[in-house]
Amino acid sequence: MDPVTATIVIDAPRERVFEYLQDLANHQTFTDHYLTDWRLTREDSVGRGAGARFRVKAPGNRFGWGDVTLAEVQWPYRIVEVGRSGKGNRVRTVGVYELSEASHGSTRVRFTLETEPVMLSDRLMEAFGGRSWIKRKNARAMRRLRAILEGAASGGQRVTVAGR
């Protein structure tokens, strides 16, 4: 799929936004409207190597499990997460958070998601509504992230390691 991008300006310093985003345990708080049942893959949820597994609540999605691992963390500018989803985890995903300074101490957050479907069936699902669905969900996630970091909404429950 061609990359899908969501951009938002958050009234918070870039370092604070980056610290929040580099902790995967926080991602459930702003994506739980379409990514549920989060589980960390290791105790340390911060920085390079941190990972999580979750269920994608997409219409018609029979194989809803996905995972991400933080592959690159360049403080305080960029976070790259790689993962897999779909049947047999055959669809590769790459998500990139890019943070830049905006006016008056605020931060511009740009999230780009790219998927690499392997099978024709995966490509057809994306072609018939998958792209527009993920675009809407990512835009809402960015609005929720802004509300949390600006203090207008509570952060919800952070994800933990199973058994803790």
C-alpha positions as CSV (number, residue, x, y, z in Angstrom):
1,M,0.0,0.0,0.0
2,D,1.2,3.5,-0.6
3,P,2.1,5.3,2.6
4,V,-0.7,6.7,4.6
5,T,0.2,9.9,6.6
6,A,-1.5,11.6,9.5
7,T,-0.1,15.0,10.8
8,I,-1.0,17.0,13.8
9,V,0.4,19.9,15.9
10,I,0.6,19.3,19.6
11,D,1.0,22.2,22.1
12,A,3.8,20.5,24.0
13,P,7.6,20.5,23.7
14,R,9.1,18.0,21.2
15,E,11.1,16.2,24.0
16,R,8.0,15.5,26.0
17,V,6.1,14.2,23.0
18,F,9.0,12.0,22.0
19,E,9.3,10.6,25.5
20,Y,5.7,9.6,25.4
21,L,5.9,8.0,22.0
22,Q,9.0,6.0,22.6
23,D,7.3,4.1,25.3
24,L,5.1,1.5,23.6
25,A,3.1,1.0,26.7
26,N,1.6,4.4,26.0
27,H,0.4,3.6,22.5
28,Q,-2.7,1.8,23.7
29,T,-3.9,5.0,25.3
30,F,-4.4,6.7,21.9
31,T,-5.0,3.8,19.5
32,D,-7.4,1.6,21.5
33,H,-10.3,2.6,19.3
34,Y,-8.9,0.3,16.6
35,L,-6.0,-1.6,18.2
36,T,-7.1,-3.7,21.2
37,D,-5.8,-6.5,23.5
38,W,-2.3,-5.0,23.7
39,R,0.5,-7.2,25.2
40,L,4.2,-6.1,25.5
41,T,6.7,-8.5,24.2
42,R,9.3,-7.6,26.8
43,E,9.4,-5.9,30.2
44,D,11.2,-2.8,29.0
45,S,8.6,-0.9,26.8
46,V,10.9,2.0,26.1
47,G,13.3,2.6,23.2
48,R,14.9,0.4,20.5
49,G,13.8,-3.2,20.7
50,A,10.6,-2.6,22.6
51,G,7.7,-4.5,21.1
52,A,4.0,-5.1,21.5
53,R,1.3,-7.4,20.0
54,F,-2.3,-6.3,19.5
55,R,-5.5,-7.1,17.8
56,V,-6.7,-4.9,14.8
57,K,-10.4,-4.2,14.9
58,A,-11.0,-3.8,11.2
59,P,-14.2,-4.7,9.3
60,G,-14.0,-8.1,7.6
61,N,-10.6,-8.8,9.2
62,R,-10.5,-12.5,10.1
63,F,-6.8,-12.4,11.0
64,G,-6.6,-9.5,13.3
65,W,-3.4,-9.9,15.2
66,G,-0.4,-7.7,14.6
67,D,2.8,-6.7,16.2
68,V,5.4,-3.9,16.2
69,T,8.9,-3.5,17.4
70,L,10.8,-0.2,17.7
71,A,13.6,-0.6,15.2
72,E,15.0,3.0,15.2
73,V,14.9,5.7,17.9
74,Q,16.6,9.0,17.1
75,W,16.0,11.3,20.1
76,P,14.0,13.6,19.7
77,Y,13.3,13.5,16.0
78,R,12.2,10.1,14.7
79,I,10.8,6.7,15.8
80,V,10.5,3.8,13.4
81,E,8.4,0.8,14.2
82,V,8.4,-2.4,12.1
83,G,6.0,-5.2,12.3
84,R,3.7,-7.7,10.8
85,S,0.0,-8.3,10.6
86,G,-2.7,-10.3,8.7
87,K,-2.9,-14.0,8.1
88,G,0.2,-15.7,9.3
89,N,1.8,-12.3,9.9
90,R,2.7,-12.1,6.3
91,V,1.9,-8.4,5.8
92,R,5.0,-6.3,6.7
93,T,4.4,-2.9,8.2
94,V,6.6,0.1,8.8
95,G,5.4,3.1,10.8
96,V,7.4,6.3,11.2
97,Y,6.8,9.0,13.7
98,E,8.6,12.3,12.7
99,L,8.7,15.1,15.2
100,S,9.6,18.7,14.3
101,E,9.4,21.9,16.2
102,A,6.4,24.1,15.3
103,S,5.7,27.7,16.4
104,H,5.7,28.7,20.1
105,G,7.1,25.6,21.6
106,S,4.6,23.2,20.0
107,T,5.5,20.0,18.1
108,R,4.4,18.8,14.7
109,V,3.9,15.0,14.7
110,R,3.8,13.2,11.4
111,F,2.9,9.5,11.4
112,T,3.4,7.5,8.2
113,L,2.3,3.9,7.8
114,E,3.3,1.7,4.9
115,T,2.3,-1.9,4.4
116,E,3.7,-4.6,2.1
117,P,1.0,-7.1,1.3
118,V,2.3,-10.4,-0.1
119,M,-0.8,-12.1,-1.4
120,L,-3.4,-10.9,-3.9
121,S,-6.1,-11.3,-1.2
122,D,-4.2,-8.9,1.1
123,R,-3.8,-6.4,-1.7
124,L,-7.5,-6.6,-2.5
125,M,-8.5,-6.0,1.1
126,E,-6.3,-2.8,1.2
127,A,-7.6,-1.7,-2.2
128,F,-11.3,-2.0,-1.2
129,G,-11.5,0.2,1.8
130,G,-8.5,-0.7,3.9
131,R,-6.5,2.4,3.0
132,S,-9.2,4.9,3.7
133,W,-10.1,3.0,6.9
134,I,-6.5,3.1,8.3
135,K,-6.2,6.8,7.2
136,R,-9.3,7.7,9.3
137,K,-8.2,5.6,12.3
138,N,-4.7,7.1,12.3
139,A,-6.1,10.7,12.1
140,R,-8.3,9.9,15.1
141,A,-5.3,8.4,16.9
142,M,-3.3,11.6,16.4
143,R,-6.2,13.8,17.7
144,R,-6.4,11.5,20.8
145,L,-2.6,11.8,21.2
146,R,-2.9,15.6,21.1
147,A,-5.7,15.6,23.7
148,I,-3.7,13.4,26.1
149,L,-0.5,15.4,25.8
150,E,-2.3,18.7,26.1
151,G,-4.2,17.5,29.2
152,A,-7.6,17.7,27.7
153,A,-8.2,13.9,28.0
154,S,-6.9,11.2,30.4
155,G,-4.4,8.8,29.0
156,G,-6.4,5.7,29.8
157,Q,-4.7,2.5,30.8
158,R,-1.1,1.7,29.9
159,V,-0.4,-1.8,28.6
160,T,1.7,-4.1,30.8
161,V,3.6,-7.3,30.4
162,A,1.3,-10.4,30.8
163,G,1.1,-11.6,34.4
164,R,2.1,-8.2,35.9
